[in-house]
Amino acid sequence: MASSSVWTPQENKLFERALAVYDRDTPDRWHKIARVVGSKTAEEVKRHYQVLIEDLRRIELGNVPFPNYRS
């Protein structure tokens, strides 16, 4: 079932929960996570994870500025 690359807050929450259940050593990890999300393919789930990891890497390297919050 193919879908757009837009992820809803609900899909993201399901994705996060599934990541906590299915670690990197889980056979067919991306298919299992896609089944939990329900509206994404294994490839879409894997790509979403790769983007997340890249975002975290950039944050850790200081390449993402902190927002300027007003008090």
PDB file with SEQRES, HELIX, SHEET and CRYST1 records, atoms N, CA, C and O in Angstrom:
SEQRES   1 A   71  MET ALA SER SER SER VAL TRP THR PRO GLN GLU ASN LYS          
SEQRES   2 A   71  LEU PHE GLU ARG ALA LEU ALA VAL TYR ASP ARG ASP THR          
SEQRES   3 A   71  PRO ASP ARG TRP HIS LYS ILE ALA ARG VAL VAL GLY SER          
SEQRES   4 A   71  LYS THR ALA GLU GLU VAL LYS ARG HIS TYR GLN VAL LEU          
SEQRES   5 A   71  ILE GLU ASP LEU ARG ARG ILE GLU LEU GLY ASN VAL PRO          
SEQRES   6 A   71  PHE PRO ASN TYR ARG SER                                      
HELIX    1 AA1 PRO A    9  VAL A   21  1                                  13    
HELIX    2 AA2 ARG A   29  VAL A   37  1                                   9    
HELIX    3 AA3 ALA A   42  GLU A   60  1                                  19    
CRYST1    1.000    1.000    1.000  90.00  90.00  90.00 P 1           1          
ATOM      1  N   MET A   1       0.844  -1.169   0.000  1.00  0.00           N  
ATOM      2  CA  MET A   1       0.000   0.000   0.000  1.00  0.00           C  
ATOM      3  C   MET A   1       0.892   1.235   0.000  1.00  0.00           C  
ATOM      4  O   MET A   1       1.510   1.544   1.019  1.00  0.00           O  
ATOM      5  N   ALA A   2       0.969   1.928  -1.093  1.00  0.00           N  
ATOM      6  CA  ALA A   2       1.785   3.130  -1.171  1.00  0.00           C  
ATOM      7  C   ALA A   2       0.997   4.328  -0.678  1.00  0.00           C  
ATOM      8  O   ALA A   2      -0.224   4.390  -0.819  1.00  0.00           O  
ATOM      9  N   SER A   3       1.701   5.258  -0.110  1.00  0.00           N  
ATOM     10  CA  SER A   3       1.055   6.483   0.349  1.00  0.00           C  
ATOM     11  C   SER A   3       2.029   7.631   0.182  1.00  0.00           C  
ATOM     12  O   SER A   3       3.185   7.431  -0.192  1.00  0.00           O  
ATOM     13  N   SER A   4       1.561   8.823   0.460  1.00  0.00           N  
ATOM     14  CA  SER A   4       2.428   9.981   0.319  1.00  0.00           C  
ATOM     15  C   SER A   4       3.483   9.994   1.413  1.00  0.00           C  
ATOM     16  O   SER A   4       3.411   9.230   2.376  1.00  0.00           O  
ATOM     17  N   SER A   5       4.465  10.873   1.249  1.00  0.00           N  
ATOM     18  CA  SER A   5       5.539  10.952   2.229  1.00  0.00           C  
ATOM     19  C   SER A   5       5.160  11.798   3.438  1.00  0.00           C  
ATOM     20  O   SER A   5       5.964  11.947   4.358  1.00  0.00           O  
ATOM     21  N   VAL A   6       3.968  12.347   3.455  1.00  0.00           N  
ATOM     22  CA  VAL A   6       3.506  13.129   4.598  1.00  0.00           C  
ATOM     23  C   VAL A   6       3.097  12.172   5.714  1.00  0.00           C  
ATOM     24  O   VAL A   6       2.348  11.219   5.498  1.00  0.00           O  
ATOM     25  N   TRP A   7       3.604  12.447   6.903  1.00  0.00           N  
ATOM     26  CA  TRP A   7       3.296  11.613   8.070  1.00  0.00           C  
ATOM     27  C   TRP A   7       2.430  12.407   9.036  1.00  0.00           C  
ATOM     28  O   TRP A   7       2.759  13.541   9.383  1.00  0.00           O  
ATOM     29  N   THR A   8       1.335  11.818   9.464  1.00  0.00           N  
ATOM     30  CA  THR A   8       0.462  12.462  10.439  1.00  0.00           C  
ATOM     31  C   THR A   8       1.055  12.290  11.835  1.00  0.00           C  
ATOM     32  O   THR A   8       1.911  11.430  12.041  1.00  0.00           O  
ATOM     33  N   PRO A   9       0.611  13.097  12.792  1.00  0.00           N  
ATOM     34  CA  PRO A   9       1.070  12.897  14.172  1.00  0.00           C  
ATOM     35  C   PRO A   9       0.765  11.485  14.680  1.00  0.00           C  
ATOM     36  O   PRO A   9       1.570  10.900  15.404  1.00  0.00           O  
ATOM     37  N   GLN A  10      -0.376  10.945  14.310  1.00  0.00           N  
ATOM     38  CA  GLN A  10      -0.736   9.583  14.735  1.00  0.00           C  
ATOM     39  C   GLN A  10       0.217   8.550  14.132  1.00  0.00           C  
ATOM     40  O   GLN A  10       0.650   7.630  14.826  1.00  0.00           O  
ATOM     41  N   GLU A  11       0.543   8.694  12.854  1.00  0.00           N  
ATOM     42  CA  GLU A  11       1.489   7.773  12.216  1.00  0.00           C  
ATOM     43  C   GLU A  11       2.865   7.865  12.879  1.00  0.00           C  
ATOM     44  O   GLU A  11       3.524   6.847  13.092  1.00  0.00           O  
ATOM     45  N   ASN A  12       3.293   9.078  13.202  1.00  0.00           N  
ATOM     46  CA  ASN A  12       4.575   9.249  13.881  1.00  0.00           C  
ATOM     47  C   ASN A  12       4.578   8.592  15.252  1.00  0.00           C  
ATOM     48  O   ASN A  12       5.571   7.977  15.642  1.00  0.00           O  
ATOM     49  N   LYS A  13       3.494   8.712  15.976  1.00  0.00           N  
ATOM     50  CA  LYS A  13       3.399   8.084  17.301  1.00  0.00           C  
ATOM     51  C   LYS A  13       3.463   6.564  17.167  1.00  0.00           C  
ATOM     52  O   LYS A  13       4.170   5.909  17.933  1.00  0.00           O  
ATOM     53  N   LEU A  14       2.745   5.999  16.215  1.00  0.00           N  
ATOM     54  CA  LEU A  14       2.796   4.553  15.982  1.00  0.00           C  
ATOM     55  C   LEU A  14       4.199   4.119  15.565  1.00  0.00           C  
ATOM     56  O   LEU A  14       4.682   3.071  15.995  1.00  0.00           O  
ATOM     57  N   PHE A  15       4.844   4.916  14.738  1.00  0.00           N  
ATOM     58  CA  PHE A  15       6.208   4.647  14.296  1.00  0.00           C  
ATOM     59  C   PHE A  15       7.164   4.618  15.488  1.00  0.00           C  
ATOM     60  O   PHE A  15       7.975   3.701  15.614  1.00  0.00           O  
ATOM     61  N   GLU A  16       7.067   5.616  16.356  1.00  0.00           N  
ATOM     62  CA  GLU A  16       7.934   5.688  17.535  1.00  0.00           C  
ATOM     63  C   GLU A  16       7.728   4.488  18.452  1.00  0.00           C  
ATOM     64  O   GLU A  16       8.691   3.906  18.951  1.00  0.00           O  
ATOM     65  N   ARG A  17       6.492   4.130  18.665  1.00  0.00           N  
ATOM     66  CA  ARG A  17       6.204   2.977  19.530  1.00  0.00           C  
ATOM     67  C   ARG A  17       6.735   1.683  18.916  1.00  0.00           C  
ATOM     68  O   ARG A  17       7.276   0.832  19.622  1.00  0.00           O  
ATOM     69  N   ALA A  18       6.580   1.540  17.616  1.00  0.00           N  
ATOM     70  CA  ALA A  18       7.066   0.331  16.945  1.00  0.00           C  
ATOM     71  C   ALA A  18       8.591   0.258  16.984  1.00  0.00           C  
ATOM     72  O   ALA A  18       9.152  -0.829  17.116  1.00  0.00           O  
ATOM     73  N   LEU A  19       9.265   1.399  16.870  1.00  0.00           N  
ATOM     74  CA  LEU A  19      10.727   1.406  16.976  1.00  0.00           C  
ATOM     75  C   LEU A  19      11.185   0.902  18.339  1.00  0.00           C  
ATOM     76  O   LEU A  19      12.221   0.247  18.452  1.00  0.00           O  
ATOM     77  N   ALA A  20      10.409   1.211  19.368  1.00  0.00           N  
ATOM     78  CA  ALA A  20      10.758   0.759  20.717  1.00  0.00           C  
ATOM     79  C   ALA A  20      10.577  -0.750  20.862  1.00  0.00           C  
ATOM     80  O   ALA A  20      11.237  -1.378  21.690  1.00  0.00           O  
ATOM     81  N   VAL A  21       9.696  -1.326  20.069  1.00  0.00           N  
ATOM     82  CA  VAL A  21       9.418  -2.763  20.147  1.00  0.00           C  
ATOM     83  C   VAL A  21      10.373  -3.556  19.256  1.00  0.00           C  
ATOM     84  O   VAL A  21      10.908  -4.583  19.671  1.00  0.00           O  
ATOM     85  N   TYR A  22      10.581  -3.076  18.034  1.00  0.00           N  
ATOM     86  CA  TYR A  22      11.377  -3.805  17.048  1.00  0.00           C  
ATOM     87  C   TYR A  22      12.747  -3.149  16.896  1.00  0.00           C  
ATOM     88  O   TYR A  22      12.886  -2.151  16.189  1.00  0.00           O  
ATOM     89  N   ASP A  23      13.757  -3.708  17.559  1.00  0.00           N  
ATOM     90  CA  ASP A  23      15.093  -3.132  17.479  1.00  0.00           C  
ATOM     91  C   ASP A  23      15.794  -3.552  16.193  1.00  0.00           C  
ATOM     92  O   ASP A  23      15.234  -4.286  15.379  1.00  0.00           O  
ATOM     93  N   ARG A  24      17.011  -3.084  16.024  1.00  0.00           N  
ATOM     94  CA  ARG A  24      17.732  -3.312  14.757  1.00  0.00           C  
ATOM     95  C   ARG A  24      18.027  -4.773  14.469  1.00  0.00           C  
ATOM     96  O   ARG A  24      18.321  -5.125  13.327  1.00  0.00           O  
ATOM     97  N   ASP A  25      17.955  -5.634  15.483  1.00  0.00           N  
ATOM     98  CA  ASP A  25      18.209  -7.062  15.276  1.00  0.00           C  
ATOM     99  C   ASP A  25      16.954  -7.861  14.930  1.00  0.00           C  
ATOM    100  O   ASP A  25      17.032  -9.070  14.710  1.00  0.00           O  
ATOM    101  N   THR A  26      15.813  -7.205  14.881  1.00  0.00           N  
ATOM    102  CA  THR A  26      14.556  -7.879  14.579  1.00  0.00           C  
ATOM    103  C   THR A  26      14.493  -8.254  13.098  1.00  0.00           C  
ATOM    104  O   THR A  26      14.651  -7.389  12.236  1.00  0.00           O  
ATOM    105  N   PRO A  27      14.264  -9.535  12.797  1.00  0.00           N  
ATOM    106  CA  PRO A  27      14.085  -9.916  11.388  1.00  0.00           C  
ATOM    107  C   PRO A  27      12.859  -9.211  10.792  1.00  0.00           C  
ATOM    108  O   PRO A  27      11.833  -9.069  11.458  1.00  0.00           O  
ATOM    109  N   ASP A  28      12.974  -8.780   9.560  1.00  0.00           N  
ATOM    110  CA  ASP A  28      11.873  -8.087   8.863  1.00  0.00           C  
ATOM    111  C   ASP A  28      11.386  -6.868   9.636  1.00  0.00           C  
ATOM    112  O   ASP A  28      10.191  -6.570   9.661  1.00  0.00           O  
ATOM    113  N   ARG A  29      12.315  -6.174  10.259  1.00  0.00           N  
ATOM    114  CA  ARG A  29      11.986  -5.014  11.104  1.00  0.00           C  
ATOM    115  C   ARG A  29      11.093  -3.999  10.398  1.00  0.00           C  
ATOM    116  O   ARG A  29      10.068  -3.596  10.948  1.00  0.00           O  
ATOM    117  N   TRP A  30      11.461  -3.583   9.205  1.00  0.00           N  
ATOM    118  CA  TRP A  30      10.721  -2.516   8.522  1.00  0.00           C  
ATOM    119  C   TRP A  30       9.320  -2.967   8.127  1.00  0.00           C  
ATOM    120  O   TRP A  30       8.383  -2.169   8.150  1.00  0.00           O  
ATOM    121  N   HIS A  31       9.171  -4.219   7.771  1.00  0.00           N  
ATOM    122  CA  HIS A  31       7.835  -4.737   7.450  1.00  0.00           C  
ATOM    123  C   HIS A  31       6.959  -4.761   8.700  1.00  0.00           C  
ATOM    124  O   HIS A  31       5.775  -4.431   8.639  1.00  0.00           O  
ATOM    125  N   LYS A  32       7.530  -5.146   9.811  1.00  0.00           N  
ATOM    126  CA  LYS A  32       6.765  -5.189  11.063  1.00  0.00           C  
ATOM    127  C   LYS A  32       6.363  -3.789  11.509  1.00  0.00           C  
ATOM    128  O   LYS A  32       5.233  -3.573  11.947  1.00  0.00           O  
ATOM    129  N   ILE A  33       7.280  -2.846  11.398  1.00  0.00           N  
ATOM    130  CA  ILE A  33       6.951  -1.469  11.772  1.00  0.00           C  
ATOM    131  C   ILE A  33       5.897  -0.910  10.822  1.00  0.00           C  
ATOM    132  O   ILE A  33       4.976  -0.219  11.260  1.00  0.00           O  
ATOM    133  N   ALA A  34       6.019  -1.199   9.534  1.00  0.00           N  
ATOM    134  CA  ALA A  34       5.017  -0.738   8.565  1.00  0.00           C  
ATOM    135  C   ALA A  34       3.644  -1.305   8.893  1.00  0.00           C  
ATOM    136  O   ALA A  34       2.635  -0.617   8.739  1.00  0.00           O  
ATOM    137  N   ARG A  35       3.600  -2.548   9.341  1.00  0.00           N  
ATOM    138  CA  ARG A  35       2.326  -3.154   9.730  1.00  0.00           C  
ATOM    139  C   ARG A  35       1.707  -2.418  10.914  1.00  0.00           C  
ATOM    140  O   ARG A  35       0.491  -2.230  10.964  1.00  0.00           O  
ATOM    141  N   VAL A  36       2.539  -2.002  11.866  1.00  0.00           N  
ATOM    142  CA  VAL A  36       2.035  -1.259  13.028  1.00  0.00           C  
ATOM    143  C   VAL A  36       1.501   0.104  12.590  1.00  0.00           C  
ATOM    144  O   VAL A  36       0.421   0.516  13.012  1.00  0.00           O  
ATOM    145  N   VAL A  37       2.253   0.797  11.750  1.00  0.00           N  
ATOM    146  CA  VAL A  37       1.817   2.116  11.278  1.00  0.00           C  
ATOM    147  C   VAL A  37       0.550   1.968  10.439  1.00  0.00           C  
ATOM    148  O   VAL A  37      -0.384   2.759  10.568  1.00  0.00           O  
ATOM    149  N   GLY A  38       0.527   0.958   9.586  1.00  0.00           N  
ATOM    150  CA  GLY A  38      -0.684   0.619   8.855  1.00  0.00           C  
ATOM    151  C   GLY A  38      -0.899   1.325   7.537  1.00  0.00           C  
ATOM    152  O   GLY A  38      -1.615   0.810   6.678  1.00  0.00           O  
ATOM    153  N   SER A  39      -0.306   2.480   7.350  1.00  0.00           N  
ATOM    154  CA  SER A  39      -0.566   3.251   6.135  1.00  0.00           C  
ATOM    155  C   SER A  39       0.703   3.553   5.349  1.00  0.00           C  
ATOM    156  O   SER A  39       0.684   4.366   4.424  1.00  0.00           O  
ATOM    157  N   LYS A  40       1.801   2.905   5.711  1.00  0.00           N  
ATOM    158  CA  LYS A  40       3.086   3.123   5.050  1.00  0.00           C  
ATOM    159  C   LYS A  40       3.695   1.789   4.643  1.00  0.00           C  
ATOM    160  O   LYS A  40       3.438   0.756   5.260  1.00  0.00           O  
ATOM    161  N   THR A  41       4.508   1.832   3.590  1.00  0.00           N  
ATOM    162  CA  THR A  41       5.221   0.633   3.159  1.00  0.00           C  
ATOM    163  C   THR A  41       6.491   0.471   3.994  1.00  0.00           C  
ATOM    164  O   THR A  41       6.901   1.387   4.708  1.00  0.00           O  
ATOM    165  N   ALA A  42       7.098  -0.693   3.894  1.00  0.00           N  
ATOM    166  CA  ALA A  42       8.362  -0.932   4.590  1.00  0.00           C  
ATOM    167  C   ALA A  42       9.429   0.057   4.109  1.00  0.00           C  
ATOM    168  O   ALA A  42      10.226   0.543   4.910  1.00  0.00           O  
ATOM    169  N   GLU A  43       9.446   0.351   2.825  1.00  0.00           N  
ATOM    170  CA  GLU A  43      10.421   1.311   2.289  1.00  0.00           C  
ATOM    171  C   GLU A  43      10.184   2.713   2.836  1.00  0.00           C  
ATOM    172  O   GLU A  43      11.138   3.421   3.161  1.00  0.00           O  
ATOM    173  N   GLU A  44       8.920   3.120   2.941  1.00  0.00           N  
ATOM    174  CA  GLU A  44       8.615   4.442   3.494  1.00  0.00           C  
ATOM    175  C   GLU A  44       9.027   4.532   4.958  1.00  0.00           C  
ATOM    176  O   GLU A  44       9.536   5.561   5.403  1.00  0.00           O  
ATOM    177  N   VAL A  45       8.808   3.468   5.695  1.00  0.00           N  
ATOM    178  CA  VAL A  45       9.176   3.425   7.110  1.00  0.00           C  
ATOM    179  C   VAL A  45      10.697   3.498   7.253  1.00  0.00           C  
ATOM    180  O   VAL A  45      11.212   4.239   8.091  1.00  0.00           O  
ATOM    181  N   LYS A  46      11.402   2.738   6.443  1.00  0.00           N  
ATOM    182  CA  LYS A  46      12.864   2.741   6.498  1.00  0.00           C  
ATOM    183  C   LYS A  46      13.408   4.127   6.152  1.00  0.00           C  
ATOM    184  O   LYS A  46      14.328   4.612   6.811  1.00  0.00           O  
ATOM    185  N   ARG A  47      12.855   4.758   5.135  1.00  0.00           N  
ATOM    186  CA  ARG A  47      13.295   6.107   4.741  1.00  0.00           C  
ATOM    187  C   ARG A  47      13.001   7.117   5.849  1.00  0.00           C  
ATOM    188  O   ARG A  47      13.821   7.996   6.113  1.00  0.00           O  
ATOM    189  N   HIS A  48      11.858   7.003   6.490  1.00  0.00           N  
ATOM    190  CA  HIS A  48      11.493   7.899   7.589  1.00  0.00           C  
ATOM    191  C   HIS A  48      12.511   7.766   8.723  1.00  0.00           C  
ATOM    192  O   HIS A  48      12.905   8.760   9.333  1.00  0.00           O  
ATOM    193  N   TYR A  49      12.928   6.546   8.995  1.00  0.00           N  
ATOM    194  CA  TYR A  49      13.940   6.286  10.022  1.00  0.00           C  
ATOM    195  C   TYR A  49      15.282   6.913   9.632  1.00  0.00           C  
ATOM    196  O   TYR A  49      15.950   7.521  10.468  1.00  0.00           O  
ATOM    197  N   GLN A  50      15.669   6.767   8.378  1.00  0.00           N  
ATOM    198  CA  GLN A  50      16.934   7.340   7.917  1.00  0.00           C  
ATOM    199  C   GLN A  50      16.934   8.862   8.037  1.00  0.00           C  
ATOM    200  O   GLN A  50      17.947   9.458   8.404  1.00  0.00           O  
ATOM    201  N   VAL A  51      15.811   9.484   7.731  1.00  0.00           N  
ATOM    202  CA  VAL A  51      15.690  10.939   7.866  1.00  0.00           C  
ATOM    203  C   VAL A  51      15.789  11.328   9.342  1.00  0.00           C  
ATOM    204  O   VAL A  51      16.445  12.312   9.683  1.00  0.00           O  
ATOM    205  N   LEU A  52      15.147  10.566  10.206  1.00  0.00           N  
ATOM    206  CA  LEU A  52      15.214  10.821  11.645  1.00  0.00           C  
ATOM    207  C   LEU A  52      16.658  10.747  12.145  1.00  0.00           C  
ATOM    208  O   LEU A  52      17.107  11.625  12.882  1.00  0.00           O  
ATOM    209  N   ILE A  53      17.374   9.715  11.751  1.00  0.00           N  
ATOM    210  CA  ILE A  53      18.769   9.546  12.165  1.00  0.00           C  
ATOM    211  C   ILE A  53      19.626  10.707  11.659  1.00  0.00           C  
ATOM    212  O   ILE A  53      20.483  11.207  12.388  1.00  0.00           O  
ATOM    213  N   GLU A  54      19.402  11.132  10.430  1.00  0.00           N  
ATOM    214  CA  GLU A  54      20.154  12.265   9.884  1.00  0.00           C  
ATOM    215  C   GLU A  54      19.834  13.553  10.645  1.00  0.00           C  
ATOM    216  O   GLU A  54      20.735  14.346  10.918  1.00  0.00           O  
ATOM    217  N   ASP A  55      18.571  13.769  10.987  1.00  0.00           N  
ATOM    218  CA  ASP A  55      18.195  14.938  11.790  1.00  0.00           C  
ATOM    219  C   ASP A  55      18.909  14.929  13.136  1.00  0.00           C  
ATOM    220  O   ASP A  55      19.425  15.957  13.574  1.00  0.00           O  
ATOM    221  N   LEU A  56      18.940  13.777  13.790  1.00  0.00           N  
ATOM    222  CA  LEU A  56      19.617  13.663  15.085  1.00  0.00           C  
ATOM    223  C   LEU A  56      21.114  13.939  14.946  1.00  0.00           C  
ATOM    224  O   LEU A  56      21.711  14.605  15.792  1.00  0.00           O  
ATOM    225  N   ARG A  57      21.704  13.429  13.889  1.00  0.00           N  
ATOM    226  CA  ARG A  57      23.130  13.664  13.654  1.00  0.00           C  
ATOM    227  C   ARG A  57      23.416  15.156  13.502  1.00  0.00           C  
ATOM    228  O   ARG A  57      24.382  15.668  14.068  1.00  0.00           O  
ATOM    229  N   ARG A  58      22.585  15.842  12.744  1.00  0.00           N  
ATOM    230  CA  ARG A  58      22.774  17.283  12.538  1.00  0.00           C  
ATOM    231  C   ARG A  58      22.601  18.057  13.839  1.00  0.00           C  
ATOM    232  O   ARG A  58      23.347  18.999  14.107  1.00  0.00           O  
ATOM    233  N   ILE A  59      21.632  17.668  14.638  1.00  0.00           N  
ATOM    234  CA  ILE A  59      21.420  18.322  15.935  1.00  0.00           C  
ATOM    235  C   ILE A  59      22.647  18.130  16.818  1.00  0.00           C  
ATOM    236  O   ILE A  59      23.136  19.085  17.422  1.00  0.00           O  
ATOM    237  N   GLU A  60      23.144  16.894  16.893  1.00  0.00           N  
ATOM    238  CA  GLU A  60      24.303  16.597  17.733  1.00  0.00           C  
ATOM    239  C   GLU A  60      25.557  17.333  17.267  1.00  0.00           C  
ATOM    240  O   GLU A  60      26.413  17.666  18.087  1.00  0.00           O  
ATOM    241  N   LEU A  61      25.677  17.587  15.984  1.00  0.00           N  
ATOM    242  CA  LEU A  61      26.827  18.320  15.450  1.00  0.00           C  
ATOM    243  C   LEU A  61      26.670  19.834  15.587  1.00  0.00           C  
ATOM    244  O   LEU A  61      27.585  20.591  15.264  1.00  0.00           O  
ATOM    245  N   GLY A  62      25.512  20.268  16.064  1.00  0.00           N  
ATOM    246  CA  GLY A  62      25.270  21.694  16.229  1.00  0.00           C  
ATOM    247  C   GLY A  62      24.885  22.397  14.948  1.00  0.00           C  
ATOM    248  O   GLY A  62      24.982  23.621  14.862  1.00  0.00           O  
ATOM    249  N   ASN A  63      24.450  21.646  13.952  1.00  0.00           N  
ATOM    250  CA  ASN A  63      24.075  22.233  12.665  1.00  0.00           C  
ATOM    251  C   ASN A  63      22.630  22.717  12.614  1.00  0.00           C  
ATOM    252  O   ASN A  63      22.192  23.270  11.605  1.00  0.00           O  
ATOM    253  N   VAL A  64      21.903  22.513  13.685  1.00  0.00           N  
ATOM    254  CA  VAL A  64      20.512  22.961  13.742  1.00  0.00           C  
ATOM    255  C   VAL A  64      20.424  24.018  14.834  1.00  0.00           C  
ATOM    256  O   VAL A  64      20.630  23.703  16.006  1.00  0.00           O  
ATOM    257  N   PRO A  65      20.123  25.261  14.478  1.00  0.00           N  
ATOM    258  CA  PRO A  65      20.071  26.315  15.500  1.00  0.00           C  
ATOM    259  C   PRO A  65      18.869  26.140  16.427  1.00  0.00           C  
ATOM    260  O   PRO A  65      17.815  25.645  16.025  1.00  0.00           O  
ATOM    261  N   PHE A  66      19.055  26.554  17.660  1.00  0.00           N  
ATOM    262  CA  PHE A  66      17.948  26.536  18.606  1.00  0.00           C  
ATOM    263  C   PHE A  66      16.963  27.633  18.230  1.00  0.00           C  
ATOM    264  O   PHE A  66      17.370  28.709  17.793  1.00  0.00           O  
ATOM    265  N   PRO A  67      15.676  27.370  18.395  1.00  0.00           N  
ATOM    266  CA  PRO A  67      14.688  28.410  18.102  1.00  0.00           C  
ATOM    267  C   PRO A  67      14.845  29.580  19.072  1.00  0.00           C  
ATOM    268  O   PRO A  67      15.269  29.397  20.214  1.00  0.00           O  
ATOM    269  N   ASN A  68      14.510  30.749  18.621  1.00  0.00           N  
ATOM    270  CA  ASN A  68      14.575  31.946  19.453  1.00  0.00           C  
ATOM    271  C   ASN A  68      13.213  32.155  20.104  1.00  0.00           C  
ATOM    272  O   ASN A  68      12.363  32.870  19.574  1.00  0.00           O  
ATOM    273  N   TYR A  69      13.014  31.522  21.263  1.00  0.00           N  
ATOM    274  CA  TYR A  69      11.746  31.638  21.974  1.00  0.00           C  
ATOM    275  C   TYR A  69      11.692  32.954  22.729  1.00  0.00           C  
ATOM    276  O   TYR A  69      12.685  33.394  23.310  1.00  0.00           O  
ATOM    277  N   ARG A  70      10.546  33.564  22.714  1.00  0.00           N  
ATOM    278  CA  ARG A  70      10.347  34.780  23.513  1.00  0.00           C  
ATOM    279  C   ARG A  70       9.784  34.381  24.857  1.00  0.00           C  
ATOM    280  O   ARG A  70       8.963  33.469  24.952  1.00  0.00           O  
ATOM    281  N   SER A  71      10.222  35.058  25.884  1.00  0.00           N  
ATOM    282  CA  SER A  71       9.723  34.710  27.226  1.00  0.00           C  
ATOM    283  C   SER A  71       8.544  35.557  27.617  1.00  0.00           C  
ATOM    284  O   SER A  71       8.004  35.395  28.711  1.00  0.00           O  
TER     285      SER A  71                                                      
END                                                                             
